[in-house]
């Protein structure tokens, strides 16, 4: 819309520098413009608020002055009447001119702003083109790294967890930006390595077709929970989806590197269909196999299962997997007689949470079969007095000489049950033992962490070659801390370190998120200790530390920060430092009503060493 023409200079005062941006508006025009804005604001932004901007009664003093009537004009001469009317018209035109000037200024200002916006848009487009040209000028190798980084950053959810399906979808979007990036993205193998049963089968096939190396990851995961149970229609639909996904992925099994089957819905019947579909699968480069069953899948007790049931549970046993080195299983102990294709596995991760009998014989037989096993990780939940534990023949030991790393993770377990389950196993060559317990606020009276620790480390000969021992209280072996930690005012329990059974260790790591440690090593303990690490110990007993360190220094541990490591630890504030604050609180209640509340402060290795050295 163009400004309307009018008399005068349009409400502008031109400065000595030409150009719209160097011109100024008349104060009267600004006043009119402000009046328009005020009306709009008072009218809640409604344009109709300007409909009565020109008031006839305001332009003419009264309607009687504008429309002469008989009698009122008799005393005026015709000339006087004309002069008066002309003056009124001139006054009206002046008001109209100011309004027109204001309206034109709004249009001019709007056009000027639109012109600036257009210039800015052009600059942004030029910059984008320059960036694109600059980006595309980079070598293919650099662009490939950029594309991988973009896909990875777009695949993290609000909890900071990697979501494979997002990664795959982002990879497809990146391959449609331009021809150059499409060529590079298609040749970037890692962009197409993730497939999932939730993505369309066409995308699954495309991902595998773009692979030229065996790095494919097959993710068959389902965890849909509906009102506390799964209905048969939902089960059938999800199993059908899984079968469609596998049907698309199986022809490319030579590119599989990882296979992950994790769900809450597969019944034995569903696994039978899976066994038929994958029977005789050839996956020559599959190195990582993960199979996780829910307790619903294993409703049938062991003694009541048919051979067909066992075949379904062990559907992967018919596969050819000569490169398999890592096995992860959950809520299921494979039968040793049915997993001959697992004989070269080097790492085994087991997560066991049973509501029925714990079959020690199955565990022993499986571990005995895995003759190349180097690392064993077992996560045990609810292995307590309520769960029957099958006893192995007394005095019989199965020597697992190939295992060098052992990681044990406990929740709601009792010492007797753990002892019965692990009694048949011998680990003569384990050099690294990591023992963790979590959720201690939920442990019952008969579930004592000290008893569990001593069920694992019965005496010094239990692990004759142990060099590195890590004890973690309040976290899992994967390093996940208890959520309750941030709400605690004090320790949940006292944990006694079995120093007498750790004669050969060189490195001791203590992670005590929700506990305090106790016991001091006797003169014969820890003669070979080279380093001590305290990590995430947020409730250390100051006096215990100041007694422990001198004893360790007597054994040969050097009082230096190279051998003492302290990470994110806190210990109790000395009583004398709290004396004044305690005196201030004496009126708050009686001694019987008061509970001892410990306070903690951050501590470093340097501070610990300084206090110990000054005391000696």
N, C-alpha and C positions, 0 to 999 in steps of 0.2 A: 504494500500500500504506500502510495506516494504522498508526501506532505501537501496540504492544500495551500493555494496561493493566497496572499493577503497583503495588505498595505504594510509598509515599514520594512524593517530589517529582519523580521522573523524572530525577534527576541534574542539575537546574538550580538555580543560585542567582540569584534575580531582583534586579537592581539597582534603585535608586530611580526609574529611568526605565523605564517599561513598554515592551514590545515585544521581539520575539525577538532582534533585533539587539543589544539592550542586556543580554541575559542571559548568565550564565557557567556553564560546565560544572564539576561537581565534579572535583577532581584525581584521585579514584579512578576516575571514569568515563573521564577522559582517558587514564589509565594502561591501562585495559582496551581502549579504542579503539586505543591505540598498539600494544598486544599483538596485536590482530587484524591491524593493518596490517603488523606485523613478520612474522607468520605468512604473510600473503599474499606479502610480498616474498621470504621464504625459500623459499616454494613456487612461485616464478616466476609469481606472479599467479594460481595455480590455486585456484579456490573450494574444491576438495576438501581443501585444507590446513586448513580449519576444521571438518572432519567430526568430529574427536575433541577438540573444544574442551573438553567436559566429560568428565573422566576419573573413572570411578567409584572407582578406587583412590585418587584424590586426595581426593574428597569423603568417602570412608570410609577409615579407616586401613588396612583390609584386608577382604577378603571374609568372613573369619571373624568380624569384628566385626559385619557386617551380617546374616549368616545364622547364627543360633545353632545350635550342635551339642550333642548329648547329652554331658554331662559338663562342658563348658565353662561352662554356665549354671547349674549346680547351686548354686554358691557365691553367686550374685547373687540378690537378692530381686527380685520382680516390679516393685516400685516403682523400684528403682535402674535396672533395665533400661529402663523407660519414660522416665525422666529423661535417660538417656544417649542414647537414640534421638531424643528430642525435640530435644536440643541439636545432634545431628548434622544433623537435618533443618533446623533453623534456620540452621546454618552453610551448608548446601547452598543453602537459599533465598536467603541473603545473596549468595552467589556468583552464583546465577542472576539475582538482581535486578540486580547490577552488569552482568552480561552483557546482560540485557534493557534496562537503561538505555542501555548503549552502542549496542545495536541500534536502539533508539528514536531515540537522538541521530543515528545515521547517517541514519535516515529523515527526521528533522526537518531536519537539515542539507541533505540532498538536496532535500527539498521547498522549503526556503528558497532554495537555489541555482536550482532550477527556476523559482521565483517571480521571482527576479531576472532570469533569462534571458528569461522571458515579458515582464517589464516592458521589458527592453532591446529585445526584438524589436518590441514595440509602439512604442517610441521611434524605432527605425530605420524602421519602416513609416511613422510619422507624418512623419519627416524626409524620406523618399523621396517621400511624397505632397506635402509642402510644396515640395520641389525640383521635382517634376513640375509642380505648380501654378505655381511661380515661373517655370519654363522655358516653360511653355505661355502664360504671360502676356506673353512677349516678342513683339515684332512679327514678322510673317512673314519680313521681310527678314533679321532677326538669326538666326532659327531656320534659315533657308536656309543662312546662312554656317556655322552650327554643324554642320549635317548634312554639308556639303561637307568641313569640317575633319575630322569623324569618319570619313568615308569615306576621305579621303586618308591619315590616320594609320594606319588599319587595312590599308592597301594597300602598305606598305613591308616588304620582306623583311629577313632577318637581315643582308644586306649593304648595307642602306640604299637599295636600288633599288626604284623604283616598279613594281608588278605590276598591269597593267590589269585582269586577270581578278578579282583580289581587290577592286578598286575597284567593279566591277560587282556582284559578289555582296554586298558590304557595302551598296551602295545599295538592293538589293532587301530586305535585312533591315531597314534603316532605314525603309522604306516600309510595314512591317507592325507598327510599334510601337503606334500609335493612329491614329484617324481624322484628327486635326488634322495630325500629322506626315506622315501618308500624303499628304494633300492638298498639303502644302508640298513634300514630296520629289518628288512626281510633277511639280510645276510647276518644280522646280529643274533646269534643262536640263543642267548639267554633270554631274549624277549619272548621266545616261544616255548620255553621249557616247562611252564606250568599249565596243566589242564585240570579241570574240575568237573565233577558230575553235575554241577549246577549250570554250566554253560552249554549252549546249543552244540549238538554233535557236529554241525558244519564247521564251527570254530575249532573244535577238537581236532578234526581231520586236517584243517588248515595249519594248525600249530605243528602237528607232527610232520606234515609235508615240508615245512620250512626248516626242519631239523636235518642236519647232516652229521651230527655227532650224538652219541647216546647220553643225553642229559635230560631226557624227559621225566617229569614228575607226574604221576597219576594219583589224583586226590579223590578218593571216593568217600566223601564225608557227609553224614546226615545227623542232625541233632534237633529235629523239629519236635517240640514238646507241645501237646495239645490237651489242656485240661487235666493233666496228671496221667494220661494214658494215650496210647496210639490206637486209633480205630483201624479196622481191617481195610477200609477203602484207602486211607492215607498210606498204610503200609504197602498195599498193592501198587499204588501210584508211584511211590518213591522207589520201590524195588524195580518197577518197570523203567524208571528214569535211569537207575544205576545200570541196568542191563543194556540200555541204549548207549549209554556212555562207554561202557566196556566194549560193546560191539564195535564202536568207532575207534577205540584205542588199541584193541588187540592186534589188528593187522600191522601195527607199528611197534610191536613189543620189542623189536631189536633196538629201539631207541629209548627204552625205559631205563631210568637210573634209580628212581625211587617209586615205591608203591605204598600208599597210605590208605588203609581201610579202617575208618573210624565212624561209628554210627550208633544210634540208640534204637534202631528199629528192626534190624534183621533177626528173624526167628530162624530156627533150624530149617524150616521149609524154605525160607528165602536163601539161606546158605546152600541148600541143595541145588537150587537153580544156578547159583553162582559157580558151584563146583562143576556143573555140566558145561556151562559157558566157557570156563577157563581151563578145562582139563587138557593136559599136555602142552600148556603154554610154554613157548621158548623165549626166555628173556635173558640173553647171553651177557648183558651188561648191567643187569639189575644188581645194585650193591646195597640197597637199603630197603628193608621190608618191615612195614608196621601194620599190625593187626590188633584192633581194639574192639572187644566185645563188651556189651553191657550185661548186667546181671540178668536182664530179661532174656537174653539170648541163651543163657545157660541154666534155664529153669529145670531141665531134666537132670537128675542126679547121675553121677558117673556110672553107677551100677545098673541103671535102667537104660542107658544109651545103647542103641543098636550100632552095628558096624556102619550103617548108612549115615547115622548121626555123626559118628567120628569122622567119616569121609567128608561130610559137609563142613565140620569145624576145621578140618585140616585141608580145605580146598586147595591151598597153595602148595601142598606137598607133592602134587603131580607136576609142578612146574620144573623146567630146566633152568637153574639159576647158578651157573658155575662161578659167577663173580660176587655172589652174595657175601657180604662181610659184616653187616649190621642188622640185627633183628630186634624189633620192639614189639612186645606183646602186653596186652592188658586184660586182666580178669580171666586168664586162660593159660594153662600150662600144656603145651603141645606134648603129645605122646612121642616118646623117643623112637618107637618103632615106625612112626609115620612121617618122620622128617629127615630122611636120609639126605635130602637135598640141602640141608642146613649144616652139614658137617664142617664146612670151612668158615663158619661164622666166627668173627673175632670179637664182636661187641654184642652183648645181650642186655637189653633194658626190659625189666619186668615190673609191671604195676599190678599188684594183686590185692583185691578187696572182695573176699568171699563171704557169702552168707551161709555157706555150708562147710563141710569138712575140708580142712587143708590137707591135701594128699602129698605128704613128704616124699613118698616113693616116686611120684611123677616128677617132682622137682629134681630129685637126685638123679633119676634116669636121664632126664633131659640134659643136665649139666655134664654128666658122664659121657654122653654122646658127642658133645661139642668139644672135641679134643684140641681144637685150635683157638679156643676162647681165651682172649687176653684181658678183656674188661667186662666185669659183671656189675650191673646196677639193679638192685631190687627195692621196690617201694611196697611196703606192707601196711595195710590198714585193718584195724579191728581184729588183729590176731591176738585174741585174749581168751579168758577162761570160758567165754560163751561159744567159742568156735572149737569144735573137736579137731585135734591135730593128730594125724596118723603117725604112730610111732614107728621108727625104723628099727630093724633088729639091733639090739643092744650090742655095743662093742664093735659094730661094723663101721668102718670109715671109708669114704670115697675120696681119694686124693685128687684134687683138681690142680695139678701142677702147672698148667699152662696159664692160669689166671694171675695177672700181675697187679691189676687195679680192681678194688672192690668198693662199691658204694652202696650203703644201706640207709634206707629212709623209713622212719616209723611214725605211725599215728594210731593212738589208742591201742597199744600193744602191751602185753604182760611179759615179764622176764621168763616165766616158765614156758609159755607157748613159743616164744622166740627160741629158747634153748632147745625145745623138742624139735622144732622145724629145722634148725641149723646144725644140730648135733652130729648128723652123719657126714657133714662136709668138712674137708680139711683143705686149707689154703697155704701150703708150705712156701710158695714163692711170691706171695702178695707183698709188694713194696709200698703201695699207697692204699690206705684205708680211710674212707670218708664216712662218718657216721652222723646222721642227722635225725632230729625229732622235732615235730611241729604240732601246733594246735594244743599245747600242753594245758591250756585252761579248760579243755574238755576231757582230759584224761580222768578216769575214775580211780577209786581208792586202790584197787588191785593192779593198776597200770602205772608202774613206777619207772621213770626213765633210768635211774641208776641200775635197777635190776636188768633192764634191757641192755644197757651198755655192757654189764658183766656177763650177760648171756652170749654176747658176741665175742668179747675179749675175756675169756675165762682165766687165762694165765699167760705168762710170757711165751711159752712154746706155741700158743695159738697161732701167732704170726711170726715165725722165727726170722724172717727176712724183712720185716716191716721197717721202712726208713722214714716214711712220711705219714703222719696221722692228723686228720682234721676232724674236730668235734664241733658240730653246729647245732645249737639249741634255739629253736624258734624260727627255723627255716628249713626248706627242702634241699635235696642234693642239687637241685637246679638253681638254687639261690633265691627262691621266692620267700619273702619274709611274711610272717604272720601279720594279718591286718590289725590284730588287737594291740600290737606293739605301741601304736601312737596313742592309745587310750590308757596305758598302764602308768600307775604312779610308783610302782615298785615291782620287784621280781616275782615271778610265779613260783619258782622252785629253786632249790639248791642242788647243784650237780657236782658230784664227786668224781674227779678225774682219776682213772685207774693207773696211776703212775707206776705201780709195781709190775704191771703187765706190759709196760712200754719200754723195756730195757734197751731195745736196739734202735729206737727211732733217732733220726738226725734232725727232723723238722717237725715241730708241733704247731698246729694252727688251731686256735680257739675262737669260735664265733658264738657269742652268747647274747642273743638279742633280748631274751625274756628271763634270764636266770642270773644267778651268781655262782661262781665256781668255788669249790672248796677242796681241802686236802693239800698238803705240802709234801713233795717227794722226799723219801727217806734217803740216807746216804748211798744206797746201792742203786737208786733209780736214775735213769736218763744219763748214763755215762758218755753217750755218743752224741748228745744234743748239740747241734750247730746253730739252730735258729729258732726263735719263738715269734709267732705272729698273733696279735690280738686284733680281731676285726669285728666291727659292729657290736662290740661289747658295751652296751649303753648303760649297764647297771653293775659295773665292776665294784667289788669291795676293795677299797683303798688299802686297808690293812693287809688283806690277803696278797695283793700285788707286791706290797713292800716286804712281805715275808717270803714270797715265792722267788723273786728275782735274786736275792743273795744266795739262796740255796742252789739255784741254777748256775750262778756264776762260780760257785764252789765246784760244780761238776765239769766246768770247762767252757761254758757259754761265755763269750766275751761281752763285757759291758759296753757295747757300741751299738749305734743305730743301724749298722750293717747286719747285725744279728738279732736285734730286737725291732720288730715292726709293729707300729700301732696305727690302725686306720679307723677313723670315725668312732672313737671310744669315749666313754664317760665313766668317771668313778665318783665315789661318795665324797662329799665335801667334809673336811675334818670337823669334829665336834666343836673345837674352839672357835672356828669361824662362824658357826651357827649359834654361839652362846648368846649373843646380844639379841638376835631375833627370837630365840626361845624365851628370853626374859620378857620380851615385849608381849609374848603370847600367854604369860602365866595366868592372866585373869580370864582367859577364854573358857576355862573348864577345869575340872579336877583331874588329878593324875590318872584315876581309874577310867575316866571317860576319854582320855587322850590316847591316840594311837601314834606309834612312832612313824613319822613320815620322813623318808630319806630324800635328800636332795643331791643332785649330781651336777658335775661340771666337766667340760671337755678336758681331755688329757692327751699329751703327746709322749712319744718315746723319749724325747729329750728331757721332759719334765720328770718322767719316771726315773731315768738314769741319774738325773741330778739329785733327786731325793735319796735314792739308794746309796749313791756314792758319798753324799754328805753324812748319812747315818752311819756309814762304816768308817 
